[in-house]
Amino acid sequence: MTTLERLKNWLETERGRWPAIAAEAGVTYNWITRLMQGRIQNPGVDRVERLSTVMRREKRRANRKQKVSPPGASTSPPAQL
């Protein structure tokens, strides 16, 4: 799978967040929309790299959130009965 394919798959899962992703990557929402519609044949390395950087950053954030225990959660094993 190419970087562009991975990026498009990720963007599909983040559809409601495209405006924020676009702003963070320094591209327009319209550009992401056209990319996902297949209207951009050659998206350019620079833009793909900027979006990939955002994708990697977001995935790291999501992984960190999963590792953090919710408030009040016990870290000790359950008591034996």
Secondary structure, 3 states (H helix, E strand, C coil): CCHHHHHHHHHHHCHHHHHHHHHHHCCCHHHHHHHHCCCCCCCCHHHHHHHHHHHHHHHHHHHHHHHCCCCCCCCCCCCCC
